[in-house]
Structures are given as C-alpha cells and as structure tokens.
C-alpha cells in the first residue's frame, strides 16, 4: 500500500445529518412498541461521513452540502471544521431543518429512517459555485442522499475537467447509463444490486463493469471482477459490532488509496481495513481511522 507525500484533493458532494440511535432488545415489527435501553446522537449523513473519512486519511477535502439554519446545522459545520474539512461550500437554507436520521438497532441489526430535509435543497447552482475548485482536485465523491439532478450534474462537471468520480450508490436508486459509464467506481450493497442496475445477476454485472463495481455486504466483504477472475476481500472479526457507516468508510478509504495511485486490489483491501475500524465504535464517524492508525 503506497501513500505518497502529495496530499490528495477531494470534493465530496452530498448529505449531512444528525443521527439519533436507539438501542433496543429487538428491532420492532409492524404495530409493535419496544423500549429503548439507550439513546445517543452522532454526526452522520453519507456525504459528511465520506468527507470526514477522507480528511482523517490525509486528504484535503471540500464538502458541498446544505444544512438548515438551526443549532443542528451549526453543530455539523463546527464538527467538519474540527475535522479539517473545508465548509466554504456548505449552504444554509431557511426552508427546511437540518437533515436527521432515526436508527433503531439491536444485536447488529438496524432499522433506519432518514429525513433528508435541508439536504433536498442542495442544488446544481450550489455545485456550480465551486466550479473553480473542480479543475484542481484529484477525485469527486458522491452518494444518493441528495437529488439525482445534483448527482448527474456533478458527474458531468467532474468529467468535463477529466477528474475521477466515485459513487456510493446508497440509498439505492436506478442509475442512468450516463452515470454508469462516466463514474470511475461504484460501491453497491449486495442486497440492492437489482435496484441500482435493474437486474440482480451479480456475476454478469461485475464482468460488464470490471474493476469498477464493488459489491459489499454487512460482514465487510467486497466482491469485484478484475477482468480475469472474481476477487473477494473480507475483513470480519469480533469487533465488527456496529454496521453504521461501513459503506461510507470503505468508499472514503478506497478513494484515498486510488488518489495515491495504488492498484485496485490494494484500494479494496485498504477500504475494507478502514471499514473494519469504523465498525468497532458506535456512530458513523466516531471510529473513522487516521493515517497514523496504519502508518505509525
């Protein structure tokens, strides 16, 4: 695994939120009421998770997002500044509150309800306002917690400047052929493959998009096709107790490794290692590792 002395530059376009996590004996079924043993709040949102993850791994990160004009939005902004993420393109709206997520978790299983709120107000105009920075970065990262219009516009802008683009296709939506062809790598949950691609023949999809589509599951296993054979990478241990943020962590780790010009195999291995570390602690961002955790 190579980490060059040059600092990667990454733009992350996406969501931010405050996550309320409820720990229960079981995830409630329909029409069932359960008692929570504990409730805690954490910083989250797939975009913010990726931004903080990449920054902790030594990248220079610009985050383009939208929060409400409320205390939660200010908390998110302060947290990002503290994590060395540039928030000059995080916009405030008075039309909606800051995004939130409500998570009920029990024994590694979770039910999650996301309220995008202010994240829905992120627009192509906001992305355009950062135009002068797009030509200076190495890579642009996206997820699907903002509008597909913003995703599509961002992909086109990045490719206009010849930049690499990574996409974590979650929450799953059907992707257009333009997006599929123009992004450089796509991370997909195994149980959502059929939504993203309109089919669920994993092997056929991976062979069509070799070294481009990376399918993950909640035991921190990643599957992809390298053009010759199917490759499997798994980091599973007793400490992988918390599933939140694992996909975001993998995506950030993979992206940073790619910026350092590592092989696809090494990028996947590093992404898995980053994901394994985040799963050892509660909250999507709490356990995100730093460069010193790998190269002390």
Secondary structure, 3 states (H helix, E strand, C coil): CCCCCCCCEEEEECCCEEEEEEEECCCCCCCCCCCEEEEEEEEECHHHHHHHHHHHCCCEEEEEEEEECCHHHHHHHHHHHHCCEEEEEEEEECCCCCCEEEEEEECCEEEEEEECHHHHHCCHHHHHCCHHHHCCCCEEEECCCCCHHHHHHHHHHHHHCCCEEEEECCCCCCCCHHHHHHCCEEEEEHHHHHHHHCCCCHHHHHHHCCCCEEEECCCCEEEEECCCCEEEEECCCCCCCCCCCHHHHHHHHHHHHHHCCCCHHHHHHHHHHHHHHHCCCCCCCCCCCCHHHCCC
